[in-house]
Amino acid sequence: MSGKAHKKGGRSRYTVAAGERICARVAEGMSLRKAAAEEHVTHSTVLEWAAAHPAFGDQYARACERRLAVLQDRLLELMELGHEVALDTECGNVRLQAVKLEIDTLKWLLCKLVPKKYGDRTQMEITGKDGADLLPKHTAEEDAAFLAALAAAQAATPPPGRMSDGEADSRG
């Protein structure tokens, strides 16, 4: 195949220039699907390029990280726009609902892309009084004694389905 543009959905050979253009678009906040379509390739083709060409894969990963900063900035812009739109009495309600939808969508996207930073999940650590452990600490001797007692109890218990000698005599 030549390095010429192909129909959308067709296979294309990777070029550094095409990869740079796609990464630039992604870094500016564009979706991979749209950035790929502008190069007349599918998003899956771009992902194949990233896997086959480590330098491009690293470049694409950095572009995705930069896109997060763009999305964060977009959220701030939308917040400011929401304040302005709320004051518009003529068509403010419809525009405000559109701004809210875009904010909610961006928040959801950031939660999915970076759950540790933007996710709603909280982590709780439970401790005893004044930060003490809830379970008491055991010494090595206590642990060894417990394991020995457990082994002795298991040895004295017949396996499931098998009767002990005393049970067999009483049935017979």
C-alpha positions in Angstrom: 0.0 0.0 0.0 1.1 3.5 -0.6 1.2 6.2 2.1 -1.9 7.9 0.5 -5.1 8.5 2.5 -7.5 5.6 2.4 -11.2 5.4 2.7 -12.6 5.4 6.2 -12.4 1.9 7.5 -9.6 0.9 5.2 -6.2 -0.2 6.4 -3.4 2.3 6.2 0.3 2.2 6.7 1.6 4.1 9.7 3.5 7.3 9.0 5.2 9.5 11.6 3.4 12.5 10.2 -0.1 10.9 10.5 0.7 9.7 14.0 1.8 13.2 15.0 -1.3 14.8 13.6 -3.5 12.3 15.4 -1.7 12.8 18.7 -1.9 16.6 18.4 -5.7 16.4 17.9 -6.1 14.0 20.9 -3.9 16.2 23.0 -6.3 19.1 22.2 -9.2 17.2 23.6 -10.5 15.4 20.4 -11.7 11.8 20.7 -9.6 9.2 19.1 -12.4 8.2 16.7 -12.7 11.8 15.4 -8.9 12.3 15.2 -8.6 9.0 13.3 -11.4 9.8 10.9 -9.7 13.1 10.0 -6.8 10.9 8.8 -9.2 8.6 7.0 -8.4 5.6 9.2 -10.3 3.9 12.0 -9.6 4.2 15.7 -8.7 0.5 15.8 -6.1 1.1 13.1 -4.5 3.8 15.3 -4.5 1.5 18.3 -2.8 -1.2 16.1 -0.2 1.4 15.2 0.4 2.2 18.9 0.9 -1.5 19.6 3.2 -2.0 16.6 5.3 1.2 17.0 6.5 1.7 20.6 7.5 5.3 19.9 4.1 6.2 18.6 2.5 4.2 21.5 4.4 6.4 24.0 3.5 9.6 22.0 -0.2 8.6 22.0 -0.1 7.9 25.8 1.3 11.3 26.4 -1.4 12.9 24.2 -4.1 11.1 26.2 -2.6 12.5 29.4 -2.5 16.0 28.0 -6.2 15.6 26.9 -7.1 15.1 30.6 -5.8 18.6 31.4 -7.8 20.0 28.5 -10.9 18.3 29.7 -10.3 19.6 33.2 -9.9 23.1 31.8 -13.1 22.6 29.8 -15.0 21.8 33.0 -13.9 25.1 34.5 -15.0 27.0 31.3 -18.4 25.3 31.5 -18.8 26.3 35.1 -18.1 29.9 34.2 -20.5 29.7 31.3 -23.2 28.2 33.5 -23.0 31.3 35.7 -23.4 33.5 32.7 -26.2 31.5 31.2 -28.2 31.4 34.4 -28.5 35.1 34.3 -30.1 35.0 30.8 -33.9 35.1 31.4 -35.0 34.6 27.8 -33.3 31.3 26.9 -31.1 30.7 29.8 -32.9 27.6 31.1 -32.4 25.6 27.9 -28.8 26.6 27.5 -28.2 26.0 31.2 -29.5 22.4 30.8 -27.2 21.9 27.9 -24.2 23.2 29.9 -25.2 20.9 32.8 -25.3 17.9 30.5 -21.9 18.7 29.1 -20.5 19.1 32.6 -22.0 15.8 33.8 -20.6 14.0 30.7 -17.1 15.4 31.3 -17.2 14.5 35.0 -18.3 11.0 34.1 -15.6 10.7 31.5 -12.9 11.9 33.9 -14.2 9.5 36.6 -13.8 6.6 34.1 -10.4 7.7 32.7 -8.8 8.5 36.1 -10.9 6.9 38.8 -8.3 7.3 41.6 -8.2 11.1 41.0 -11.8 11.9 40.0 -13.8 8.9 41.1 -16.6 9.0 43.6 -15.4 6.0 45.5 -13.9 6.7 48.9 -11.7 4.4 50.9 -12.2 4.0 54.6 -9.7 2.7 57.1 -11.1 1.2 60.2 -8.9 1.2 63.3 -9.4 0.7 67.0 -9.4 3.4 69.7 -6.6 6.0 69.1 -5.5 4.3 65.9 -4.8 0.9 67.6 -5.2 -2.4 65.7 -8.7 -3.9 65.8 -7.2 -7.4 66.1 -4.6 -8.1 68.8 -1.1 -8.9 67.7 0.1 -12.5 68.2 3.6 -13.6 69.1 5.3 -16.3 67.0 4.8 -18.7 70.0 1.1 -18.0 70.1 0.8 -18.6 66.4 2.7 -21.9 66.6 0.6 -23.1 69.5 -2.6 -22.2 67.6 -1.4 -24.0 64.4 -0.4 -27.1 66.5 -3.9 -27.2 68.1 -5.6 -26.8 64.7 -3.5 -29.6 63.3 -4.4 -31.9 66.3 -8.1 -31.1 65.9 -8.0 -31.9 62.1 -6.1 -35.1 62.8 -8.8 -36.2 65.3 -11.7 -35.4 63.0 -12.5 -38.1 60.4 -12.8 -37.0 56.8 -16.4 -36.3 55.5 -18.3 -39.5 54.7 -16.1 -41.7 56.8 -17.2 -42.9 60.3 -15.0 -43.1 63.3 -14.4 -46.6 64.8 -16.9 -45.9 67.6 -19.7 -45.1 65.2 -19.1 -48.2 63.1 -19.3 -50.5 66.2 -22.6 -48.9 67.4 -24.3 -49.5 64.1 -23.3 -53.0 63.6 
